[in-house]
Each structure stands twice: as structure tokens, then as C-alpha cells.
């Protein structure tokens, strides 16, 4: 990974995905070994589907099987280093896979005995638990990346050696046996809430995503976006915004979104006249925003439901308005940039056949099935199963998408493989949660933040923002949310911020770490496609994603935006004033509205926009009046300029 400003030639999308997304670095196995690993993954999917329909085994047994399936596949599919062979499995990886399955499955064949000796475990029990911890960290390193491993390791060390620290972080320290017991033999560590959510909800929705992808919906999203936005001013950039928002409804990775959509949209933007860095930034900011787009939200919505106690549908509904505001902010900026540069939309011959796009709108049916199922009270498990059934049904509408038995089996395999990163991330993050629960770190950190801020909410929000961005750098969405929710959110909750608003606040800033230099993985991947400077693309991405830096403050200060204890008209008013504010801030950052803005006009526009974004009748009134006056002055100037030109 590089963070320099050197401009490079556009890279191959597969190479980019491999460079910035560890989950894509799996082996391509053929022959009998490929069939064997494929059968293991299919069995994993079938196990999850069967026990989502019928009662699952006891919690620790069920999660141990889930973990055993995942770890076994990880060591067979993911090599130890980037330079390792991708077409065969090293002998030591066979050994590690076998040990991982046996160790994770230790709970299965010793279930009754382990329950009987709670608190009095044998040396062998502790040894097996320690082996599982080490194997999870190694699997997470291969599949998820080094950051989550470093963070989890630091937390484990903190649990054992916290008595050597001073200040508010100090605790009495725990033996390695006590730490292993917390992590492996309770439901507050590895087998805690994160892995429970992975096994219960996330796997099924990732399997739904695999079936949805098999129907061809990914390519359809691009064509639908072209049909809707392609002809508009600066069309390709708006296509990127729209398609990334759609991809985000089913995807769980910012980098994967960038490579999937960006390979299509970034070259189009460059052809139309957008600078390389701006083109890459549009895709990076839009793809990262996909992680806050309901109903999936990068799989964090399911975790948030467990952490907050708020039901899943309420979370998805609450997240909808902020997500729309985020994409509206990017849309406004690309529009102003296109106007500033005088860029047109696509020609009619560059557009897809709109009638053909309309005829294939049935491809959206599975997503609607999931949303409507949730809306009418179905559990997330049932909604995912209904969605999978709808995907299979929809595939038969056309001969080229019709799903055969082989396609069905292949999709089961791909769905399980896509879940491996989540299994690794949630198992590793479970150790972080386990340490927090064992040591009381969440409360200690919250008290430290509050003491540092003097108990002032705005200062606490700023400190929490920086903490969340720092903790979220380089980690996938699921682990990102778990870390920030466990460490940063309690400080806000102590200051009487509603629990959902507090968790959403930390979640947003953990997500924007993907486009915030110096570790802006989504922006660097986009720069690889555009050929622009990586750091400049990251800076541009942060500018385009300004809504993500502002909206969380809005829903903390005015929870009506999240539909918390608010009438519909209150939510509508907050949303409309925030949108008007985004026009002001966007114009200030781009330097254009009806015409190029002078420096003092940009300052005026930014101030008016921020006043509109800050909730309150007084600030909204001053902001709206100021913005209206600025627009009126510009309109007069542009009209006078046209009259002079026609004279």
C-alpha cells in the first residue's frame, strides 16, 4: 500500500482488489482439492440455512461449528503471504486447517464435560483455548488484514498487563488462564455477540447477496444508474453516486464496491473531463457511503441491533434519511463541479436501451421482497430466506440467468466464501469485546473522554469522532463498528445521547476512515483505477464526503433525523434544512453555484450552510436568509452578465 502523491498508470481491477482488500486474496484451487474445499464451503452454507429454519444446537456448540467451518476454509483458501502460491495449498496450511477444526470443535465433542467443570478447567482446556485464540488471530491476519490483529492483540495484552499502566486505564491485571477462560469458555469473548450475529444473521444476508449477484443485479445497477442519471450534467459522476448507493444495499466492503463500480464509472468520468483525482474521489466517497446504506449497512445493522437492543427494522429505517442526505451531498458537489467545468452528460448513443432496462426491473424484486418482509414484521432470518427464494425464482425469467443445479451449488460456495472475512473479523473482535467486559475498559475510556472534554457534549463529540476514525482505519465494516461501539459510544451515552444516535455517530466516523488519509483504503483503490495521486484522491474523497462529517452531529443534536421520539413533520423539517445546508457547504467547497464564487462568497456560503445544518429555529432562519440572499446576488450577476453579452 502506498500513500504518496505519485501518479500511476491505471491498474488491473483484480490486482487492485488484491492489493487493498485482503478478502480477495484467496487461492484459486482446481482439481480434486478444489472440489474438496468447495464441498466444505457448500456444507457450511447448508448448515447455516438448515439451522436458520430449525432450532440450532446450544449456543457455544453452534458457534463452535460455525467457527470450525470458517477457520478450516480460511487456512485452505488464504495463503500465509502475498507471495505464496495461489493454486495449491501448502502442507502447513493443511495442518493448520486440521488443528483449527479440531480446536474450534473442542466444544462440540466435550460440551457436557466443559459445562460440568466451569471455573475448574484442565490444563488441556486452557491449552486448546490458547491455540484457538492464536489461530483466530492468524486467520484474521490473512483474511481481514493486520490492523484488526494488532488491535485485538493489544487488547489481550492490556487484559494481562493492565496493572502496569497508570491513570484511568489501570486495572488489576489477569492471568493468561483467566483471559483464555474469558475468551473461549464464556459467551462474552470469541463466542460473544459479534460471532453470534455472524452465525444468526450476517451469513444469511451474505448468502442472499451471492444469490442476488448470480441473477446479474450488479451489472443491472450500473445500467439502471446510466438510464436515470447518464444524460444529466456531469452524468458519469452522478451514475457513480447512484450505482454505488444501489451496490451498498447488498455489499459489505468499501474497497470491493470501488473496484466493482469504479472499473465502470471512473473511466467514463475521465472521458467526460473530470480530473483523475476527482473521478477517483467520487467513486471512493460513493462506495464508502454504501456501507451506511440500509438495509445491509455493511452487515453492521445486525450488530447494532444486538448492541443497542433496538430492533433491526427500526435501525434500517432510522439510517435511511442520513444515508440519503449523504448521497445528496455528493450529488450536489459533482453537479457543481460539472457546472464549473462545463461538462455535459452522455450522448444518446452512449446510453443503454431504456426499454430493455425497464423490462429487467424485475431483478430488483428480491431486494423489495426483503424490505417488504421486514416492513411487515418478518424476522431478518426469514426476510433473508425469502430473498434467497426470490432470487432463485427471478433467475428463471431469462434463459441467460436461469439457475441450474450446478449454479445453485456454486452460489452456495461463493456465499460461504464471502462470509469468511466476517467470521474472522467477528471472532477477533469478540476478543476485544471480551477484554472490555473483563476490565471495564469501555467505562474507563468513556470517563477519560468526558474528563478530557470537561463534560461538554460538543467537545466529547469531537474527541469521539477522532477516536472512531483512528480505531476504524484499515478495519472492515463489521470489526470497525464493534470496536467503535464498544470503546467510543459509551462516552456519548453517559452524556444522555440516545443509544441509537451514539452508536450511529461512532459508526459513521469509523466508516469514513476508509476515505480519510493517511489510511484511506477505498480512496487508494480508486486512485489505482483512475491513475491519480493516492493522497490527493484521499483528500478529495474526504471533501466530497463532507456530509458524513456533518450529519452525525445533526442526529446527535437533533435525534429527529433518526426518527427518535419525533413526529414526521419534525424529521422532515430537519432533513430539508440539512439538505439546504449541504447546498451551501458544497458550493463553498467547489467554489461554484450559479457562477464561480469569490473567496468571501465561499465563506458566506459555508457559514450559511453550517447554520442550516445545526438544528434550531434561530440558526435555520439566519442560515436560510443568508443563503437566499447569496443566491439572489448571484442570480442578479448572472442575468446582468447575460444581458451584457447579448447587447
SVG drawing of the C-alpha trace seen along z (x, -y; Angstrom):
<svg xmlns="http://www.w3.org/2000/svg" viewBox="-47 -46 53 82">
<polyline fill="none" stroke="black" stroke-width="0.4" points="0.0,0.0 1.2,-3.5 0.1,-6.9 2.2,-9.0 1.0,-11.6 2.8,-10.0 0.5,-9.4 0.5,-5.8 -1.0,-4.2 -4.4,-2.7 -4.1,0.8 -5.9,4.0 -9.1,4.2 -8.3,7.7 -4.8,6.6 -6.2,3.5 -8.8,5.6 -6.0,8.0 -3.8,5.0 -6.3,3.2 -8.8,5.9 -7.3,9.0 -10.5,10.9 -10.0,11.1 -6.6,12.8 -7.9,16.4 -6.4,19.3 -7.9,20.4 -7.9,24.2 -8.7,26.7 -9.0,30.5 -9.9,32.7 -8.7,30.2 -10.9,27.5 -13.9,29.8 -13.0,30.8 -12.7,27.1 -15.9,26.3 -17.8,29.1 -16.6,27.8 -18.0,24.3 -21.3,25.7 -21.6,27.8 -21.0,24.5 -23.8,22.8 -26.2,25.7 -25.5,26.0 -26.3,22.3 -29.5,22.5 -30.8,25.6 -30.3,24.3 -31.9,21.0 -35.0,22.9 -34.9,25.4 -33.7,24.9 -29.9,24.7 -27.7,26.6 -26.8,25.0 -25.1,21.6 -21.5,22.5 -21.8,25.7 -23.5,23.9 -20.9,21.1 -18.0,23.6 -19.3,25.4 -19.7,22.0 -16.1,21.1 -14.7,24.5 -16.2,24.3 -14.8,20.8 -11.3,21.4 -10.9,24.6 -11.8,22.9 -9.6,19.8 -6.4,21.8 -7.2,23.8 -8.1,20.8 -5.9,18.0 -2.1,18.3 0.2,17.1 1.9,14.4 1.1,12.4 3.9,14.3 2.6,17.8 1.3,20.0 -2.4,19.3 -3.1,22.6 -2.1,25.1 -2.2,25.5 1.0,25.6 1.4,28.6 1.5,26.5 -1.9,24.9 -3.4,28.4 -2.1,28.9 -3.4,25.6 -6.8,26.2 -7.0,29.6 -5.8,28.2 -8.3,25.2 -11.2,27.5 -10.3,29.8 -9.6,27.0 -12.7,25.0 -14.7,28.2 -13.4,29.0 -16.6,27.5 -18.7,29.9 -17.3,33.2 -16.6,32.0 -19.8,29.9 -21.2,31.7 -17.8,32.1 -16.9,28.4 -20.2,27.3 -19.7,29.6 -16.2,28.1 -17.0,24.4 -14.4,22.5 -12.3,25.6 -10.9,26.2 -8.0,28.6 -4.6,27.6 -5.7,29.2 -8.7,27.0 -6.6,23.8 -4.1,25.0 -6.9,25.6 -8.4,22.2 -5.0,20.5 -4.5,22.4 -7.9,21.2 -7.0,17.6 -3.7,17.8 -5.4,19.4 -8.1,16.8 -5.5,14.0 -3.6,15.7 -6.7,16.3 -7.8,12.7 -4.3,11.5 -4.7,13.5 -8.3,12.7 -9.1,9.3 -5.7,7.7 -3.1,6.7 -5.0,3.7 -7.6,5.9 -4.9,8.3 -2.8,5.5 -5.8,4.1 -7.0,7.5 -3.5,8.4 -3.1,5.1 -6.4,5.6 -5.3,9.1 -2.1,7.7 -4.0,5.0 -6.1,7.6 -3.0,9.4 -0.7,6.4 -3.1,3.6 -1.8,3.4 1.4,1.9 -0.4,-1.1 -1.2,-4.3 -4.1,-6.6 -7.7,-5.8 -6.6,-2.8 -5.1,-0.8 -6.8,2.4 -5.7,5.3 -4.4,7.5 -5.4,11.0 -3.5,14.3 -3.3,15.8 -5.6,18.6 -8.3,16.2 -8.0,14.4 -8.3,17.6 -11.3,18.6 -13.0,15.3 -12.3,15.6 -13.0,19.3 -15.2,20.7 -17.8,17.9 -20.2,16.2 -18.5,12.8 -15.4,13.4 -14.9,15.3 -18.4,16.8 -19.9,13.4 -22.4,11.1 -20.3,10.4 -19.9,14.1 -23.5,14.8 -24.7,12.1 -22.4,13.6 -23.9,17.0 -27.5,15.9 -28.0,13.0 -24.9,11.9 -24.1,15.2 -27.7,15.5 -27.6,12.0 -24.2,12.5 -25.6,15.7 -28.6,13.6 -26.0,11.2 -24.3,14.1 -27.7,15.3 -28.6,11.7 -25.2,11.3 -25.9,14.6 -29.1,13.0 -26.9,10.3 -28.2,7.5 -24.7,5.9 -24.5,5.1 -28.1,4.1 -27.4,1.5 -24.9,-0.1 -27.3,-0.1 -30.2,-1.4 -28.0,-4.2 -27.0,-5.1 -30.6,-5.2 -31.5,-7.5 -28.5,-9.9 -26.4,-9.4 -27.9,-12.3 -27.7,-14.8 -25.0,-17.4 -21.8,-15.6 -23.7,-12.3 -21.0,-9.7 -20.2,-11.1 -23.9,-11.0 -24.0,-7.5 -21.2,-6.6 -23.1,-8.1 -26.4,-6.3 -24.8,-2.9 -22.7,-2.9 -25.8,-3.7 -27.5,-0.7 -24.5,1.6 -24.3,0.5 -27.7,2.0 -26.2,5.5 -22.4,5.2 -20.2,5.2 -16.9,3.8 -16.0,0.2 -13.0,1.4 -14.9,4.1 -17.6,1.5 -14.9,-0.8 -13.4,1.9 -16.8,3.3 -18.4,-0.1 -15.3,-2.1 -14.0,0.0 -17.1,-1.0 -17.6,-4.6 -14.1,-6.1 -13.0,-5.7 -16.3,-7.3 -15.8,-10.3 -12.3,-10.8 -13.5,-10.7 -16.1,-13.4 -13.4,-15.8 -13.3,-15.2 -9.8,-15.2 -8.3,-11.8 -8.3,-12.6 -11.8,-13.9 -13.1,-10.9 -11.5,-8.5 -12.7,-10.5 -16.4,-10.5 -16.3,-6.7 -14.4,-6.2 -16.8,-8.5 -19.9,-7.0 -18.7,-3.4 -17.8,-4.1 -21.3,-5.6 -22.7,-2.3 -21.7,-1.0 -24.2,-3.3 -27.0,-2.5 -29.8,-0.3 -30.8,2.5 -27.4,4.2 -25.2,1.3 -22.1,3.4 -23.6,6.0 -23.3,3.5 -27.1,3.1 -27.4,6.6 -24.6,6.0 -26.2,2.6 -29.5,4.3 -27.8,6.6 -25.6,3.9 -28.4,1.3 -31.4,3.5 -33.2,1.6 -34.9,3.9 -33.3,4.3 -36.1,2.8 -36.1,-0.4 -32.3,-0.7 -32.6,-0.3 -35.4,-2.9 -33.5,-5.3 -30.4,-5.0 -32.3,-5.8 -32.6,-9.6 -29.0,-10.2 -27.9,-7.9 -30.0,-9.8 -28.6,-13.1 -25.0,-11.7 -25.5,-10.8 -27.4,-14.0 -24.4,-15.9 -22.1,-14.1 -24.6,-14.5 -24.7,-18.3 -20.9,-18.5 -20.5,-16.6 -23.2,-18.8 -21.5,-22.0 -18.1,-20.6 -19.6,-19.7 -21.2,-23.1 -17.9,-24.7 -16.0,-22.7 -18.8,-23.0 -19.2,-19.2 -22.1,-17.7 -24.0,-14.4 -23.6,-11.3 -24.8,-11.3 -27.9,-9.3 -25.8,-6.7 -23.8,-6.2 -27.0,-5.4 -28.4,-1.9 -31.7,-0.9 -34.1,-2.3 -36.9,0.0 -34.6,3.0 -33.5,1.6 -37.2,1.2 -38.1,4.7 -35.4,6.1 -36.6,4.2 -37.8,7.5 -34.2,8.0 -34.9,5.6 -37.7,7.9 -35.6,9.9 -34.5,6.6 -38.1,5.5 -39.1,8.8 -36.5,8.4 -37.6,4.8 -41.3,5.6 -40.8,8.7 -39.0,6.7 -41.6,3.9 -44.4,6.3 -42.8,7.8 -40.8,10.8 -37.6,11.6 -34.3,10.8 -33.7,14.5 -37.0,15.1 -36.5,12.0 -33.1,13.3 -34.6,16.7 -37.5,15.1 -34.9,13.0 -32.9,16.1 -36.1,17.8 -37.0,14.7 -33.5,14.7 -34.0,18.3 -37.4,17.5 -36.2,14.4 -33.3,16.2 -35.8,18.2 -37.2,15.1 -34.5,15.2 -32.5,18.0 -29.1,16.4 -29.7,16.0 -31.6,19.3 -30.1,21.1 -29.1,24.8 -28.2,27.2 -24.6,26.5 -25.2,22.7 -27.1,23.3 -24.2,25.2 -21.7,22.7 -23.6,19.9 -23.7,21.7 -19.9,22.0 -19.5,18.3 -21.8,17.2 -19.8,19.2 -16.5,17.8 -17.8,14.2 -18.7,14.8 -15.2,15.9 -14.0,12.3 -16.9,11.7 -16.3,14.9 -12.6,13.9 -13.5,10.3 -16.2,11.1 -14.2,13.8 -11.2,11.4 -13.5,8.5 -15.1,10.8 -11.8,10.8 -11.9,7.0 -15.4,7.1 -14.3,9.7 -11.4,7.6 -13.7,4.6 -16.2,6.6 -13.4,8.2 -11.5,5.0 -14.3,2.4 -12.3,0.6 -15.4,-0.9 -16.4,-2.7 -12.8,-3.8 -12.4,-5.1 -15.7,-6.9 -14.8,-8.6 -11.4,-9.6 -13.1,-11.2 -15.6,-13.0 -12.9,-14.2 -10.8,-15.4 -13.7,-17.3 -14.8,-18.7 -18.2,-17.1 -19.1,-19.4 -21.1,-17.5 -19.6,-19.2 -16.0,-18.6 -16.9,-15.0 -18.3,-14.6 -15.1,-15.9 -12.9,-13.6 -15.2,-10.6 -15.0,-11.5 -11.2,-11.4 -11.2,-8.2 -13.6,-6.5 -11.7,-7.5 -8.5,-6.3 -9.9,-3.0 -11.6,-2.4 -8.6,-2.8 -7.8,0.3 -10.5,2.5 -13.6,3.9 -17.0,2.6 -18.1,5.3 -15.0,5.1 -14.9,1.3 -18.4,1.0 -17.7,3.4 -14.6,1.6 -16.0,-1.9 -19.3,-0.9 -17.5,0.9 -14.9,-1.8 -16.2,-5.2 -20.0,-5.1 -20.3,-4.7 -18.9,-8.3 -21.8,-9.7 -24.4,-7.5 -23.1,-8.8 -23.9,-12.4 -27.6,-11.3 -27.2,-11.0 -29.8,-8.4 -28.2,-5.0 -29.0,-4.7 -27.7,-8.1 -24.5,-7.4 -23.9,-4.2 -24.7,-5.7 -22.3,-8.6 -19.3,-6.3 -20.3,-4.0 -20.3,-6.9 -16.9,-8.1 -15.5,-4.6 -16.7,-4.1 -15.2,-7.4 -11.8,-6.2 -11.8,-4.3 -11.5,-7.7 -9.7,-9.7 -5.9,-9.9 -3.4,-8.5 -5.1,-5.1 -7.8,-5.7 -8.0,-2.2 -11.1,-2.9 -9.6,-6.2 -6.2,-4.4 -8.1,-1.7 -10.0,-4.3 -6.7,-6.1 -5.3,-2.9 -8.2,-2.8 -8.1,-6.5 -4.3,-6.7 -4.4,-9.8 -2.3,-10.5 -3.4,-8.4 -3.1,-11.1 -4.8,-13.7 -7.6,-11.3 -8.0,-10.7 -8.2,-14.4 -10.8,-14.9 -12.8,-12.0 -12.9,-13.5 -14.1,-16.8 -16.8,-15.1 -17.9,-13.1 -18.3,-16.2 -21.9,-15.2 -20.5,-12.2 -18.6,-14.6 -21.6,-16.8 -24.7,-14.6 -23.7,-12.7 -23.6,-15.9 -27.1,-16.7 -28.6,-13.4 -26.9,-13.7 -28.1,-17.3 -31.5,-16.6 -32.4,-12.8 -35.5,-13.5 -33.3,-12.8 -33.1,-9.2 -36.9,-9.1 -36.2,-9.1 -39.2,-10.4 -40.2,-12.7 -43.3,-13.4 -42.9,-13.0 -43.0,-16.8 -40.1,-17.3 -38.0,-14.8 -39.0,-16.3 -38.0,-19.8 -34.6,-18.7 -34.0,-16.7 -34.9,-19.7 -32.9,-22.2 -29.9,-19.9 -30.2,-19.4 -30.4,-23.2 -27.3,-23.5 -25.5,-20.9 -26.1,-23.1 -24.3,-26.0 -21.4,-23.9 -21.0,-22.1 -20.9,-25.4 -18.3,-26.7 -16.1,-23.7 -16.4,-23.5 -16.3,-27.3 -19.3,-27.5 -23.1,-27.9 -24.8,-29.9 -21.4,-31.3 -17.8,-31.0 -17.7,-32.2 -15.3,-34.8 -13.5,-33.9 -15.8,-36.0 -18.8,-34.4 -17.4,-30.9 -17.0,-31.8 -20.6,-33.3 -21.9,-30.1 -20.2,-27.8 -21.3,-29.8 -24.9,-29.9 -24.8,-26.2 -23.5,-25.2 -26.1,-27.4 -28.8,-25.4 -27.2,-22.1 -27.1,-23.0 -30.6,-22.2 -32.6,-25.1 -35.1,-27.6 -32.8,-30.6 -29.8,-29.1 -32.1,-27.7 -33.7,-31.1 -30.4,-33.0 -28.9,-30.4 -31.8,-30.2 -32.0,-34.0 -28.2,-34.3 -28.2,-31.6 -31.3,-33.1 -29.6,-36.5 -26.4,-34.9 -28.3,-33.1 -30.2,-36.2 -27.0,-38.2 -25.6,-35.5 -28.8,-35.4 -28.7,-39.2 -25.0,-39.0 -25.6,-36.1 -28.6,-37.9 -26.6,-41.1 -23.8,-39.2 -26.2,-37.6 -27.7,-41.0 -24.3,-42.5 -23.3,-39.5 -26.4,-39.9 -26.1,-43.7"/>
</svg>
